[in-house]
Amino acid sequence: MALRHRLLALLSFSLLAGAASSTATLDGIYALAKRRVPTHAHSFSFSLSSGDPDSFVISDVPLGIHINCTTVSACARGFYTYLTQFGGTDIWWTGSRLTHLPIHLPRVGSPVKGQAIVPYRYHFNTVTFSYTTPFWNFDQWELELDWLALRGVNLPLAWNGYEYILAETFREAGLTDNEITSFLSGPAFQAWNRFGNIQGSWDGDLPAAWNHDQFKLQKQIVQRMKELGMTPVLPSFSGFVPRAMSSHYPNASIINGSQWSGFPSELTRVSFLEPVDPLFARLQNSFISKQREAYGDVSHIYTLDQYNENDPFSGDPAYLANVTAGTFASLRDADPDAVWLMQGWLFFSDSAFWTDARIEAYLGGVPGNDSMIILDLYSEAQPQWNRTSSYYGKQWVWCELHGYGGNIGMEGNLDAITQGPITALNAPGSSMKGMGLTMEGQEGNELVYNTLLDQAWSSKPLDTATYVDKWVSRRYPKSPLPKAAHEAWRVLSTTVYNNKDPNTQATIKGIFELAPALTGLTGRGGHHPTSIPYDTNTTVLLAAKYLLEAHRQNPQLASIPEFGYDVVDVTRQFLSNRFIDRYTALVAAYNATSATADSVTAAGAPLLQLLSDIDALLATNEHFLLSAWIQDAKRWARGKTDRDTYARYLEYNARNQISLWGPDGEINDYASKAWAGVVRTYYRPRWAAFVEYLADTKRNGTAYNAKAVQATMLAIGQEWSNGTWGTGEGEVWGTVGDTFEVASRLVGKWA
């Protein structure tokens, strides 16, 4: 690494070290070893020493394996390096398999050294806390935090409990409980309330019990992050306030924000307290002091986004510079060591407004380059660092976005996430200080995310062929592992995960998840592409056949949860792609000059059968169940005096987000999920109604009416959002069927 980058890394390392406790201990790493490798924990020892930032050395010692490191985070990564490279085990989103170490630990031989190439390894998007984790309990968070620590993440976002402290801040400012609760949004939509996109709720006010429970959970999360050597990125006061604030402070400089995504005015146009107003600094001080009292002095890095899909009051560069200057001054007044972290999404999503001059002015309002960290949110496809002169010298993080709305369609670009960060880091004048994951939803495509975090520990681009081969061996640790398992991922990694088209570099969305229509569903690019950038007959289908062949050769693979997950996921993608063919055939049958009601119905029958088959496949695996999402939500109502009402409120939140996303489908199907239960009780009825409508137009000689179709779909969505799981026919909580029997049958049926 060039001397300049080395010096910058040392400065950033000092910042992280200062943000964490000055008395670092390895107690958290020893606890991690006991949690994840209990029978071998006594064989691992750890020590801290000075040296290169975030580096480790793994060595043999008489009683086992010793890992010496310069930071707690590096110790966790060194531990992970041994477990994966020598132990052949790993930890996944689907669970930890680290207990599957050999009885006798393999020796290292020559000491193994490792060092991070960037001081920051970041994780989470603000919206991940709504799309993936809103209903998690601490058991689920514990797996997540161990996954992060072992993979070397040292800068995770920590949003839970924000509403509790914000409400306390507003109460101190004189607002009533009713004025506060009418501003806060429901549990599944809080990310966009935090961004200032929406306000309030469309199914009742946020219960106080939710705020208390999340505040309690946040204390556990932050404490565990600290123990694992991570510096939590904590919330701050961003300026968004209830409308009643103007009544209490009539002289304050409060403006109304812009309308967001077609939401009615009462749910958007959020009031914004301008940072130049003295009240802003007062509320900032109140918020941060309460937060520090609750969690301790654990971090000086604060997330703060003011214009995420919001329009500033003015585009005048001087105005924008004053906004950031006032905001940062309030942070430093509350915390003299404060560092402002923000998502750089706005510079891409509203590039027409955010000209280079405005970006430079906005960032320039914050003095010093080490006082900000910008997440270059979509580096893999739409990087902004290269058009902003490396964010005009401010620190920034190369990020992988992906996972829009928590969709799970298979897609990725392994070359972009291995070569892109190295190119950016070594670019002339680069102020890149980190690499990270900013997925909207943490579901599916785990290979993509594993690769980027591992690249953060290699100064040269990873060889993806070798990397994937080793990844598969760890993911399916069975001997002998049939060659077919490796072949499946060789096919996927060189096609599905080798997408060079920036117009479709986002999670591929299955069109069966979209509200039915006669046009506009196929061939989409952008945020939610439906265009398939590979040959469906020689990629996903072939990979599915290879995985099933591997299972036939070694049936013991069925005992590996990740193998079962992948068989379902790959087969699901194959069937999702086949749905496009069935849909195209339906449209062609409808548009044919000889079309009749019977011919349209006949063309729609395979399409509806395919949806039933997709649901049956998904129902075989616990990670693809609507019931799990709803059960996680309703769990928070246990023990409450108004349990039934509260559970109903939580279930509505869970259902509405993955369907209508708003009272009237404002972001309809954005967060759609390919889950058993959703397909059977929501998507299939929509498509059945659509096929019936098309047949009726031929039967009655009437013209196709797009608005009538939309109204029907909205009515179905509203009824479904208000449903209660477990009351309908066939609605079960657990899995049904055998994954390998169902997948084998369906691949043969639809190939």
Residue pairs with C-beta under 8 A, 6 or more apart in sequence:
1 9
1 117
1 459
2 426
5 425
5 426
5 430
8 431
8 433
9 53
9 118
9 119
9 433
10 53
11 370
12 119
12 120
12 370
12 395
12 433
12 434
13 53
13 54
13 71
13 119
15 119
15 339
15 370
16 119
16 120
16 154
16 155
16 231
17 71
18 300
18 337
19 231
19 298
19 299
19 300
19 301
19 337
19 339
20 226
20 229
20 230
20 231
20 298
20 299
21 226
21 297
21 298
24 48
24 71
24 72
24 229
25 72
26 46
26 47
26 48
26 72
26 75
27 227
28 72
28 224
28 226
28 227
28 228
28 229
29 46
29 72
29 75
29 76
29 79
29 228
29 229
30 41
30 46
31 227
32 76
32 79
32 146
32 149
32 150
32 228
33 40
33 41
33 44
33 79
34 41
35 142
35 146
36 91
36 96
36 98
36 99
36 146
36 150
37 44
37 83
37 98
37 99
37 101
38 99
39 99
39 101
40 64
40 101
40 105
42 64
43 63
43 64
43 65
43 105
44 64
44 65
44 66
44 67
44 79
44 82
45 61
45 63
45 64
45 65
45 66
45 67
46 66
46 67
46 68
46 69
46 75
46 79
47 66
47 67
47 68
47 69
48 68
48 69
48 70
48 71
48 72
48 75
49 68
49 69
49 70
50 70
51 70
52 70
52 115
53 70
53 71
53 115
53 116
53 119
54 70
54 71
54 73
54 74
54 77
54 115
54 116
54 119
54 152
54 154
55 69
55 70
55 74
55 113
55 114
55 115
55 116
56 67
56 68
56 69
56 70
56 74
56 75
56 77
56 78
56 81
56 113
56 114
56 115
57 67
57 68
57 69
57 78
57 111
57 112
57 113
57 114
58 65
58 66
58 67
58 78
58 81
58 82
58 108
58 111
58 112
58 113
58 114
59 65
59 66
59 67
59 68
59 108
59 111
59 112
60 66
60 107
60 108
60 109
64 105
65 82
65 105
65 108
67 75
67 78
67 79
67 82
68 78
69 75
69 77
69 78
71 154
71 229
72 228
72 229
73 121
73 149
73 152
73 153
73 154
73 228
73 229
73 230
74 114
74 115
74 116
74 152
74 229
75 229
76 149
76 150
76 152
76 228
76 229
77 114
77 116
77 150
77 151
77 152
77 457
78 114
79 150
80 91
80 150
80 151
80 152
81 112
81 114
82 108
82 112
83 89
83 90
83 98
83 101
83 150
84 90
84 474
85 112
86 105
86 106
86 108
87 98
87 101
87 102
87 105
87 106
88 100
88 101
88 102
88 473
88 474
88 477
89 97
89 98
89 99
89 100
89 101
89 474
89 477
90 97
90 98
90 474
90 475
91 97
91 98
91 143
91 146
91 147
91 150
92 147
92 446
92 475
92 561
92 562
93 143
93 144
93 147
93 442
93 446
94 561
94 562
94 565
94 623
95 143
95 561
96 143
96 146
96 147
97 477
97 560
97 562
100 477
114 457
115 457
116 152
116 456
116 457
117 425
117 456
117 457
117 458
117 459
118 397
118 421
118 425
118 432
118 433
118 434
118 435
118 456
119 433
119 434
120 154
120 155
120 373
120 395
120 397
120 433
120 434
120 435
120 436
121 151
121 152
121 153
121 154
121 155
121 434
121 435
121 436
121 453
121 456
122 153
122 155
122 156
122 157
122 233
122 375
122 397
122 399
122 434
122 435
122 436
122 437
122 438
123 148
123 153
123 155
123 156
123 157
123 436
123 437
124 156
124 157
124 159
124 437
124 438
125 157
125 343
125 377
125 401
125 438
125 439
125 440
126 157
126 159
126 191
126 194
126 195
126 303
126 305
126 308
126 343
127 191
127 192
127 440
127 441
128 157
128 191
128 438
128 439
128 440
128 441
128 442
129 157
129 159
129 160
129 190
129 191
130 188
130 189
130 190
130 191
130 192
130 657
131 191
131 403
131 405
131 406
131 440
131 441
131 442
131 657
131 671
132 406
132 441
132 442
132 443
133 140
133 141
133 144
133 442
134 187
134 188
134 190
134 633
134 653
135 187
135 629
135 632
135 633
135 635
135 636
135 650
135 654
136 144
136 632
137 217
137 632
137 635
138 217
138 220
138 221
140 632
141 217
141 220
141 221
141 224
142 224
145 156
145 221
145 224
145 225
145 228
145 230
146 228
148 156
148 228
148 230
149 228
149 229
149 230
151 450
151 453
151 454
152 453
152 456
152 457
153 230
153 436
153 453
154 229
154 230
154 231
155 230
155 231
155 233
155 301
155 434
155 436
156 225
156 230
156 232
156 233
157 232
157 233
157 303
158 218
158 221
158 222
158 225
158 232
158 233
158 234
158 235
159 191
159 194
159 235
159 303
160 214
160 215
160 217
160 218
160 221
161 211
161 214
161 215
161 216
161 217
161 218
161 219
161 294
162 190
162 194
162 214
162 218
162 235
163 184
163 190
163 206
163 210
163 211
163 214
164 211
164 212
164 214
164 215
165 215
165 235
165 287
165 290
165 291
165 294
166 184
166 237
166 287
167 177
167 180
167 181
167 184
167 211
168 290
169 237
169 283
169 286
169 287
169 290
170 179
170 180
170 241
170 242
170 245
171 177
171 180
172 286
173 245
173 248
173 279
173 282
173 283
173 286
174 248
175 242
175 244
175 245
175 248
176 244
177 208
179 242
179 244
180 242
181 205
181 206
181 208
182 200
182 205
182 242
183 193
183 199
183 200
183 241
183 242
183 243
183 244
184 190
184 193
184 199
184 200
184 201
184 205
184 206
185 192
185 193
185 198
185 199
185 200
185 201
185 206
186 201
186 202
186 203
186 206
186 649
186 652
186 653
187 206
187 210
187 633
187 636
187 650
187 653
188 633
188 653
188 654
188 656
188 657
189 198
189 201
189 653
189 657
192 198
192 260
193 199
193 240
193 270
194 235
194 238
194 240
194 305
195 305
195 308
195 309
195 310
196 238
196 239
196 240
196 257
196 270
196 272
196 306
196 308
196 310
197 260
197 261
197 268
197 270
197 308
197 309
197 310
198 260
198 263
198 267
198 268
198 270
199 240
199 242
199 243
199 267
199 268
199 270
199 271
200 266
200 267
202 267
202 656
202 662
202 663
203 649
203 652
203 653
203 656
204 649
207 646
207 649
209 636
209 640
209 646
210 636
213 636
215 294
218 294
218 295
219 294
219 295
221 232
222 232
222 234
222 295
222 296
222 298
223 295
225 231
225 232
225 298
226 232
226 296
226 298
231 298
231 299
231 301
232 295
232 298
232 299
232 301
233 299
233 301
233 302
233 303
233 341
234 291
234 295
234 298
234 299
234 301
234 302
234 303
235 287
235 291
235 302
235 303
236 284
236 287
236 288
236 302
236 303
236 304
236 331
237 280
237 283
237 284
237 286
237 287
237 288
237 330
238 304
238 305
238 306
239 272
239 273
239 274
239 275
239 280
239 306
239 327
240 257
240 270
240 271
240 272
240 273
241 254
241 271
241 272
241 273
241 283
242 271
243 271
245 252
245 254
245 271
245 273
246 252
246 254
246 271
249 279
252 273
252 277
252 279
253 273
253 274
253 276
253 277
254 271
254 272
254 273
254 274
254 277
255 271
255 272
255 274
255 313
256 269
256 270
256 271
256 272
257 268
257 269
257 270
257 271
257 272
257 310
257 311
258 268
258 269
258 310
258 311
259 265
259 268
259 269
260 268
260 309
260 310
261 268
261 309
261 662
261 666
261 667
262 662
262 666
262 667
263 662
263 666
264 663
267 662
267 663
270 310
272 306
272 310
272 313
273 279
273 280
273 283
274 280
274 313
274 323
274 326
275 322
275 323
275 324
275 325
275 326
275 327
275 329
275 330
276 322
276 323
276 326
277 326
280 326
280 327
280 330
281 326
281 329
281 330
281 333
281 334
284 330
284 331
284 333
284 334
285 330
285 333
285 334
287 334
288 302
288 331
288 334
288 335
289 334
292 335
300 335
300 337
300 338
300 339
301 338
301 339
301 341
301 373
302 331
302 335
302 338
302 339
302 340
302 341
303 341
303 342
304 327
304 331
304 340
304 341
304 342
305 342
305 343
305 346
306 323
306 327
307 346
307 350
308 343
308 345
308 346
309 345
309 346
309 349
309 350
311 350
311 353
312 319
312 320
312 323
312 353
313 319
314 320
315 353
315 358
317 357
317 358
317 360
317 361
317 362
318 361
320 358
320 361
320 362
320 365
321 361
321 362
321 364
321 365
322 365
323 362
323 365
324 362
324 363
324 364
324 365
324 366
325 365
325 366
325 367
327 340
327 365
327 366
328 338
328 340
328 365
328 366
328 367
328 371
328 372
331 338
331 340
332 338
338 371
339 370
339 371
339 372
339 373
340 366
340 371
340 372
340 373
341 372
341 373
341 374
341 375
342 372
342 373
342 374
342 375
343 374
343 375
343 377
343 438
344 374
344 375
344 376
344 377
344 384
344 391
344 396
345 375
345 377
345 378
346 354
347 354
347 359
347 384
347 388
348 377
348 378
348 382
348 384
354 362
356 387
356 388
359 388
359 391
359 392
360 388
360 392
363 372
363 374
363 391
363 392
363 394
364 392
366 372
366 394
369 393
369 394
369 395
369 431
370 395
372 394
372 395
373 394
373 395
373 396
373 397
373 433
373 434
374 391
374 394
374 395
374 396
374 397
375 396
375 397
375 399
375 436
375 438
376 383
376 384
376 385
376 391
376 396
376 397
376 398
376 399
377 399
377 401
377 438
378 384
378 399
378 401
379 385
379 398
379 399
379 400
379 401
379 420
379 421
379 424
380 400
380 401
380 402
380 413
380 416
380 417
380 420
380 505
381 401
381 413
381 416
381 502
381 505
381 506
382 502
383 398
383 420
383 424
384 391
385 391
385 396
385 398
385 424
385 430
385 432
386 424
386 427
389 429
390 396
390 427
390 429
390 430
390 431
390 432
391 431
393 429
393 431
394 431
395 431
395 433
395 434
396 431
396 432
396 433
396 434
397 432
397 433
397 434
397 435
397 436
398 420
398 421
398 424
398 425
398 432
398 434
398 435
398 436
399 435
399 436
399 437
399 438
400 417
400 436
400 437
400 438
400 439
400 448
400 449
400 452
401 438
401 439
401 440
401 506
402 411
402 412
402 439
402 440
402 445
402 448
402 449
402 506
402 507
403 439
403 440
403 441
403 442
403 443
403 444
403 445
403 507
404 440
404 441
404 506
404 507
404 509
404 527
404 528
404 670
405 440
405 441
405 528
405 670
405 671
405 672
406 440
406 441
406 442
406 443
406 671
406 673
407 441
407 443
407 444
407 507
407 508
407 509
407 513
407 528
407 671
407 672
407 673
407 674
408 443
408 444
408 445
408 507
408 569
408 572
408 673
408 674
409 444
409 507
409 508
409 509
409 510
409 573
409 576
409 674
410 444
410 445
410 492
410 496
410 497
410 508
410 540
410 569
410 570
410 573
411 445
411 496
411 497
411 499
411 504
411 505
411 506
411 507
411 508
411 529
411 533
412 445
412 447
412 448
412 496
412 497
412 498
412 499
413 497
413 498
413 499
413 500
413 505
414 447
414 448
414 451
414 464
414 468
414 493
414 497
414 498
415 464
415 498
415 500
416 505
417 448
417 451
417 452
417 455
418 451
418 455
418 461
418 462
418 464
419 461
421 432
421 435
421 452
421 455
421 456
422 455
422 459
422 460
422 461
424 430
424 432
425 432
435 452
435 453
435 455
435 456
436 452
437 449
437 452
437 453
439 449
441 671
442 449
444 507
444 569
445 507
447 468
447 471
447 489
447 493
447 497
448 497
450 471
451 462
451 464
451 467
454 462
454 467
455 461
455 462
464 493
465 490
465 493
468 489
468 490
468 493
469 486
469 489
469 490
471 489
472 481
472 485
472 486
472 489
473 481
473 486
475 560
475 562
475 563
475 566
476 485
476 550
476 557
476 560
476 562
476 563
477 560
478 554
478 556
478 557
478 560
480 554
481 550
481 554
481 557
482 549
482 550
482 553
482 554
484 546
484 547
484 549
484 550
484 553
485 546
485 547
485 550
485 557
485 563
487 546
488 542
488 543
488 544
488 546
488 547
488 550
488 570
489 543
491 538
491 539
491 542
491 543
491 546
492 539
492 540
492 543
492 570
495 534
495 535
495 538
495 539
496 534
496 539
496 540
496 543
496 573
499 505
499 533
499 534
501 525
501 533
503 525
503 526
503 529
503 531
504 525
504 529
504 531
504 533
506 526
506 527
506 528
506 529
507 528
508 529
508 530
508 532
508 573
509 524
509 528
509 529
509 530
509 672
510 530
510 576
510 579
510 674
511 521
511 522
511 530
511 576
511 579
511 580
511 583
512 576
512 579
512 583
512 610
512 611
512 614
512 679
512 683
512 687
513 669
513 672
513 673
513 674
513 683
514 521
514 530
514 669
514 672
515 665
515 668
515 669
515 686
515 710
515 713
515 717
516 686
516 687
516 689
516 690
516 709
516 713
517 706
517 709
517 710
518 587
518 590
518 694
518 704
518 706
518 709
519 587
521 530
521 583
522 530
522 531
522 580
522 583
522 584
523 530
523 531
524 530
524 531
525 531
528 670
530 580
532 577
532 580
534 540
536 574
536 577
536 578
540 570
540 573
540 574
540 577
541 574
541 747
541 751
543 570
544 567
544 570
544 571
544 574
544 743
544 747
545 747
545 751
547 563
547 566
547 567
547 570
548 567
548 740
548 743
548 744
548 747
550 557
551 557
551 558
551 563
551 567
551 740
557 563
558 564
558 739
558 740
564 620
564 621
564 739
564 740
565 621
565 623
567 739
567 740
567 743
568 617
568 618
568 620
568 621
568 623
568 624
568 739
568 743
571 617
571 743
571 746
571 747
572 614
572 617
572 618
572 624
572 674
574 747
574 750
575 610
575 613
575 614
575 617
575 746
575 750
576 614
576 674
578 610
578 750
579 607
579 610
579 611
579 614
582 606
582 607
582 610
583 607
585 603
585 606
585 607
586 600
586 603
586 604
586 607
586 691
586 694
588 603
589 595
589 599
589 600
589 602
589 603
590 600
590 603
590 694
590 698
592 599
595 698
596 698
597 695
597 696
597 698
597 699
598 695
599 698
600 691
600 694
600 695
600 698
601 691
601 692
601 695
604 687
604 690
604 691
604 694
604 695
607 687
607 691
608 684
608 687
608 688
608 691
610 750
611 679
611 680
611 683
611 684
611 687
612 680
612 684
613 746
613 749
613 750
614 674
614 679
615 676
615 677
615 679
615 680
615 684
616 676
616 736
616 737
616 742
616 746
617 676
617 739
617 742
617 743
617 746
618 624
618 625
618 674
618 675
618 676
618 679
619 625
619 676
619 677
619 735
619 736
619 737
620 735
620 736
620 737
620 738
620 739
620 742
620 743
621 735
621 739
622 628
622 734
622 735
624 674
624 675
624 676
625 675
625 676
625 677
625 734
625 735
626 673
626 675
626 676
626 677
626 678
626 681
626 725
627 676
627 677
627 725
627 726
627 731
627 732
627 733
627 734
629 654
629 658
629 673
629 675
630 651
630 654
630 655
630 725
631 733
632 654
633 650
633 651
633 653
633 654
634 647
634 650
634 651
636 646
636 650
637 643
637 644
637 646
637 647
637 650
640 646
648 724
651 724
651 725
652 721
652 722
655 720
655 721
655 722
655 723
656 662
656 721
657 671
658 671
658 672
658 673
658 678
659 668
659 669
659 672
659 682
659 717
659 720
659 721
660 666
660 668
660 714
660 717
660 718
660 721
661 667
661 668
661 669
661 670
661 671
662 668
664 714
664 718
665 713
665 714
665 717
668 713
668 714
668 717
672 678
676 736
677 725
677 731
680 730
681 720
681 723
681 728
681 731
682 716
682 717
682 720
685 716
686 713
686 716
689 712
689 713
689 716
690 709
690 712
690 713
693 708
693 709
693 712
694 704
696 702
697 703
697 704
725 731
726 733
